[in-house]
Amino acid sequence: MPRFLTLADVCDQLQISAAQAYALVRSGELKAIQVGGRGQWRVEDVKLEEYIQESYAKAERMLAENRRDHSGA
């Protein structure tokens, strides 16, 4: 895999739309840089992996909270 990915590559990896990928970048959830005269977005492969790992951690926290809420604690 190349070091930098286009937003189209990110879309393929995460199976999301271009609008969703752009929204992740705009919000800062997914770190990206602009390159070239046209300012095209690129996402470093390690940043995509960090985003994925954080998403797993966030999902686990949410599930743990739901389990606590439903256990009557």
N, C-alpha and C positions, 0 to 999 in steps of 0.2 A: 504494500500500500504506500502511496506517496505521502510525504510529510504533510503537505497541505491539500485540503479537499475543497472543492467548489461547494456551493450550497446545493447544487444538483446532486453531488455525491452524498452530502449529508442527508438529503431527502431519500435517496436510495437506501442508505444505511439504516435510517430510522423508520423508513416506510411512512413518511409524512409528506404533506404538500409543500410547495415552495413558499406559500404564505405562512405556514406554520414554522418553517425553518427560519424565515426572515424575522418572524415575531420573536423567536428564541434569541436571535442575535440582537435585535433591537432592545429587548428587555434586559440583556446582559446575562441571561441564564446560560447561554452558549457563547463563549468568548471567541471572537473573530477579529480579523484585520481586513482593512481595505488595501488593495494593491493595484498598481497600474494607473494609467491616466483616466480610466473610466471608473476607478474605485470599486472594482469587483471584490466581493467578499470571499475570504478564504478562512478555513477553519483548520487549525493544526490538528493532526490525528490524535495527539495526546489530550488536547482540549475536548475533543469529541468523547474520548474515553472517560475523561474526568466527569463530563456531563452525564454520561450513561451511569457511571458508578454512583454519582450523587443522586440520580433519579431512583436507582435501586434503594439507596439508603433512605430517601424520602418516602418511598413506598413502604418500606419496612417499618419506619416510624409511624406512618399512618395506620398500618395494619395492627401494630402493637397497641396504639391508642384505641382503635376500634375494639380490640379484644378486651382491653381494660373496661371500656364503656359497657360492653355486653356481659361482662362477668359479674357485674354488680359491685365492683370495688369502688 
